[in-house]
Amino acid sequence: MDAESIAGLVGLGVGLLVLLALTIFESRSYKREHNGEGMVHHWLAEHHMLNWRRKH
């Protein structure tokens, strides 16, 4: 591996770590602002995905 490949992999790793950290931060702040309801649960409830078995 040459230096450019190593630098690219390091950059990719740092970028993924930043993305993960921002996702965790956003998730926690959303839960704090919406009384403990998570983003995924809110989306599923809004699109009526949580009670799909009851309709059939």
Secondary structure by P-SEA (a helix, b strand, c coil): ccaaaaaaaaaaaaaaaaaaaaaaaaaaaaaaacccccaaaaaaaaaccccccccc
